Amino acid sequence: MRRVLVTGGASGIGAATVRRFQEDGCRVAALDVDEAALGACSADVKMVCDVADEQSVQSAVERAVTELGGVDVVVAAAGIASRGSVMDCTPAEFGRVMSVNVRGVYLTCRATLPHLRAAGGGAVVVVASQLGLVAVADAAAYCASKGAVINLTRAMALDHGPEGIRVNCVCPGPTETPLVERFFADTADPTATRQAFEAAGVIGRLIEPAEIAEAIHYLASERAKATIGAALVVDAGYSVR
C-alpha cells in the first residue's frame, strides 16, 4: 500500500488527487490551510498546514508521515492565484504569491525528501501551470511563480533522481477549481473572462480536476519510471494555439 501526502489537498486539484490515489487503495494525507475544507475531505489523515510557514510545514509533515507510517509519493498542489501587472501588483502581494507558490514547494520538498529517502525512493509531483511556460496579461506574479516552480522541479529532479526519487510537475490549464473561480471573480467581467478561458483550449470548456489528478497519478506511477524532470502540460491545447 503506497503512502501519499498531498498539500492543498482539501479542494480543487488537490482533493481530486486525494480521491484518485484512494481509488488505488493508497493511504493519503491531506495538508491544507483551510481547516473547514479539510473537514469535508476524504483523506485518511488531515493536517492544517500553511505551506509558506517553515514550522507549520515541518510539524504537519512529521505528524502526517508518522500517521501514514512513512511516505512514498508527495504531491505539492497548494497554491494561490493573483491578478495584476508588475505595476498593479504590490510588493506585498508579489511576495505573498511567491511565498505560497514557490517557497511552499521548496518547504514541502525539504520536509518530505528525507522521508522519501528513508523509504528507498519515491515520487514528487509538483502542480505548476501552463502559465509557467506561456504568459497571460495581468497575472505577472502568478506567471513568475509558476515559471520558478517548473525550473525548481527540474533542479530537484537532477539532485534527487540518483537517490531513486523522481521529481516531475504537471502544468494544468484553466481548471474548474475554487482558485480559478476566484481568479475570474477578480476581473471586471467574470462571465466574459470565464468564456474567454473556455474558448482558449480546443475542447470548449474548463478542465475537470479529476483530469489533472489522472496526470498526477501517472507521473507518480511505475509507468512513468523513466520520466524525470518533466513538465507535463494538461491544458486542453491552450498553449499550442
N, C-alpha and C positions, 0 to 999 in steps of 0.2 A: 504494500500500500504506500503510494507516494504521499509525501507531506508537502503542502503548498502554502506559501504565505503571499497574500495579496494586499498591497497598500491601496487606499482608495476603494476598498472592497465593499463598501456599503451601498453604492449606487452606480448607475451607468455601466461603463465597460468593466469596471472592477467587479460589480455584483454579478454581471453575466459571466465573468471569468470564474468566479467562485462556483457558480452553478455548473459550469461546463466541466470543471475538474471533479466536482462531486458526482457527476454522472458516471465517471470512471471509477468511483469508489475511493477517491482520494480524501484524506482529511485536510481540511482547508481552514486557515486562519485569516480573518479579515481585519485589517487595521484601517481606521478611518477617524478623521477629526470630528465627524458628525455622530455623536452618541445616540441621538434619536433614530437616525437611519440604520445604525448598527443593530438596534433592537429588532428591526424587521428583516435583517439579513439572514440568509440561510447558512452562514458559515458555522463550522463546528466550534471554532474558537473566535472570540470577538474581543478586540482591544482598541480602546480610544488612543489615538496617536496623531500628533502633529508632525508631519514629515519634515517640516522646516526647523524643528527643535531637536538638537542633538540628544538631550537627555530623554525626551519623550520617545524618540525612535529607539534608542538603546534599551530603555526599560521595556517598551512594548514588544520589541523583537525578542528579548531574552525570555519574557514571560510566555509569549506565543510559542516559541521554539520548545520551551520546557513542556508545555501542554501537548504539543504535537509529538514530542519525543524526537525532535530533530527536524531538519528541513531539506528537501530535495529540489524544490522549484521556488523561485522568488519572482513575483510579478510586481513591478513598480508602476502602478497605474494612477497614483494620486497626482492631481494637477489642477490648476486653475486657468481660466481664460482672462483676457484683458483686451480692451479696445483702446485705440488712440495711436497717433503718430508719435515720434520722438518728442515733438513739441507739445503734444497734448498730454502725454503720459508723464505724470510727476515722477521725480526721483524716488519717492516713497513707493509708488505703485510699481515702478520698474523693478525696484529691489524686492518687493513682495512676490512678484511673478517669478523672478529668478530664484528666490529663496525656496519657493514651493516646488517649482518645476525642475530646477537643476540641482540645487542643494539637497532637495528632498530625495532625488535619485541617488546622489552621492552618499548621503547619510544612510539610506536604506541598504545600499550595497555594502557600505563599510561595516554595518552592523551584522549583515547576514553572510557575507563571504566566509568568515571563519567557521560558521556552521555548515556551509556547503563543503568546505574543505574537510571538516570532520566526518561528513557523510561520504567522502570519497569522490566528490564531484557533484555535478548537478547542472541546473539551467537557470539563467536570469533572463527575463523578458521585460524590457522597458517599453512603456507606452509613450511614444513620441507623437508625431503628427506629420501629415503631408506638408504642413506649413513649416516644417523644419527643412524641407527640400525645395519648396517653391514659396513664394510670398503672396500675401494679400494686403491690400491697402488698409490702413487704420488698425493695425494689430502688431505694431513694432515689437513690443516687449514679448508677446506670445511667440511670434516668429523667431525672435532671437533665442528664446529659452528652448524651443524645440530643436533648433539647429544645434545648440550646445549639447542637448541630450543625445542626439544622434551621434555626434563625434565622441562624446563620453562613452557611449556604448561601444564604439569601435576600439577606443583605447583600452577599455576593460576587457574586451574580447582578446586582445593581444596579451594583456598582462596575465589573464587568468585561464585562458584556453589551455596552456600547458599543464594546469592543475586539474584538468578534467571538468572545468566549469565553462559551459558555453554561454556567451552573452550575445543577445540579439535584441533588436527593437522592432516594434510594429508601428507603422505610420498611418493611422486612420485618417480618412477624410471626414466630412461632416456626418456626425453620428447622432442618432436620436437619444440624447442624454440630457440630464439636468444642466450640465456645464454648457452645452451648446444652446440650450433654451435660454440660459442667462445671457449668453453672448448675443443672441438675437434680440432679446428684450432690451439690451443696452444700445439700441440703434433708434434712429428717428422713425423708422417704419419696420417693425419686427416681421410683419407678414411678408412684405416685399423682400426683406433680407432672406427669410426662410426660402421663399420661392426661387431666389437667385442661387442659393446654395443647392437646392434640389435640382435645378437646371444645369448646374456646373458639372455634374457627373453625366454618365450615359444611361443611367437606369431611371432617372426622373424622380428620385426620392432620396431621403436621407438613409444612411446605412444603419442597420439594426445592431445594437450592442452585441448580440449573440454572434453576428458575423465577424466582429473583431475578436471576440473570445475564441472563436474557432481557429483564427490565425495564431493567437497566443498559444493555444493548446498545441497546435502543430509545432511551433518553434521550441516548445518545451519538451517535445516528444522525441523518442528514439528515431522516428522517421526523419528528423532534421539533425541527426548527429554530425553531419558534415557541414552544417550551416552555422557559421561563426562570424560575428560582426556584421550581420546583415541588417538592412533597414527594409523590412517587408512592407511595401505600400499596399494598403487596402482602402482605396479611396474612390471606387466606382468610376475610375477614369478621369477624376478631377484634374490630376496633374499632368495628363498627357495631351490635353487639348492645346 
